[in-house]
Amino acid sequence: MSGIDGRILIIGLPQIASAMHADAEQAIWFTQGYALASTIMLLLIGRVTDIFGRVKFYKTGFVIFTVAHFSPASLNHQTKSLSSDSSRVSEAQSYGRTASL
């Protein structure tokens, strides 16, 4: 999964670099920072699952992911702040995916 995420980052790297006004040398640090953050999270989540149990942690992540996945369908479509709601849902989905690893 990390390899796929890394490739997605590399594909989007030109757009990210232009949005951040970074040159090629600075853009390389985006991929390195992503790899470092992924490694740190993998170690932390591994330790948390050792403490609380892998199955319990997996089920919690699965529930969070499922709720976050279906919550946009139940949102009121008349809400003007849909972009802020969708970003919160995206964050919850990201946490759910990370927790299910």
CORNOR-V255469 format. One record per residue. N is the residue number from 1. RES is the residue in three letters. SS is DSSP state (helix for helix, strand for strand, loop for the rest). NEAR is the number of other ideal C-beta (glycine too) atoms within 8 Angstrom. D_CENTER is the distance of its C-alpha to the mean C-alpha in whole Angstrom. Layout:
BEGIN
N,RES,SS,NEAR,D_CENTER + N,RES,SS,NEAR,D_CENTER
END
This chain:
BEGIN
1,MET,loop,5,12 + 2,SER,helix,8,11 + 3,GLY,helix,6,14 + 4,ILE,helix,7,13 + 5,ASP,helix,10,10 + 6,GLY,helix,11,12 + 7,ARG,helix,8,15 + 8,ILE,helix,8,12 + 9,LEU,helix,12,12 + 10,ILE,helix,8,16 + 11,ILE,helix,6,17 + 12,GLY,helix,8,15 + 13,LEU,helix,11,17 + 14,PRO,helix,7,20 + 15,GLN,helix,7,18 + 16,ILE,helix,12,16 + 17,ALA,helix,13,19 + 18,SER,helix,7,22 + 19,ALA,helix,6,20 + 20,MET,loop,9,20 + 21,HIS,loop,4,23 + 22,ALA,loop,8,23 + 23,ASP,loop,6,25 + 24,ALA,helix,6,24 + 25,GLU,helix,6,25 + 26,GLN,helix,10,22 + 27,ALA,helix,14,20 + 28,ILE,helix,8,20 + 29,TRP,helix,8,18 + 30,PHE,helix,14,15 + 31,THR,helix,12,15 + 32,GLN,helix,8,16 + 33,GLY,helix,8,14 + 34,TYR,helix,11,11 + 35,ALA,helix,10,13 + 36,LEU,helix,8,14 + 37,ALA,helix,8,11 + 38,SER,helix,10,10 + 39,THR,helix,8,13 + 40,ILE,helix,8,14 + 41,MET,helix,9,11 + 42,LEU,helix,10,13 + 43,LEU,helix,8,16 + 44,LEU,helix,8,15 + 45,ILE,helix,12,14 + 46,GLY,helix,8,17 + 47,ARG,helix,8,19 + 48,VAL,helix,9,18 + 49,THR,helix,10,18 + 50,ASP,helix,5,22 + 51,ILE,helix,6,23 + 52,PHE,helix,6,22 + 53,GLY,loop,7,22 + 54,ARG,helix,6,20 + 55,VAL,helix,6,21 + 56,LYS,helix,8,20 + 57,PHE,helix,13,17 + 58,TYR,helix,10,16 + 59,LYS,helix,8,18 + 60,THR,helix,9,16 + 61,GLY,helix,15,13 + 62,PHE,helix,10,14 + 63,VAL,helix,9,16 + 64,ILE,helix,12,13 + 65,PHE,helix,13,11 + 66,THR,helix,9,15 + 67,VAL,helix,10,16 + 68,ALA,helix,12,13 + 69,HIS,helix,9,13 + 70,PHE,helix,8,17 + 71,SER,helix,10,17 + 72,PRO,helix,9,17 + 73,ALA,helix,5,20 + 74,SER,helix,5,22 + 75,LEU,loop,9,21 + 76,ASN,loop,4,25 + 77,HIS,loop,5,25 + 78,GLN,loop,4,27 + 79,THR,loop,8,25 + 80,LYS,loop,4,25 + 81,SER,loop,6,22 + 82,LEU,helix,9,19 + 83,SER,helix,6,17 + 84,SER,helix,7,16 + 85,ASP,helix,11,16 + 86,SER,helix,9,14 + 87,SER,helix,8,11 + 88,ARG,helix,8,11 + 89,VAL,helix,11,11 + 90,SER,helix,8,8 + 91,GLU,helix,8,7 + 92,ALA,helix,12,8 + 93,GLN,helix,11,7 + 94,SER,helix,8,4 + 95,TYR,helix,11,6 + 96,GLY,helix,17,8 + 97,ARG,helix,10,7 + 98,THR,helix,10,7 + 99,ALA,helix,13,10 + 100,SER,helix,9,12 + 101,LEU,loop,8,12
END
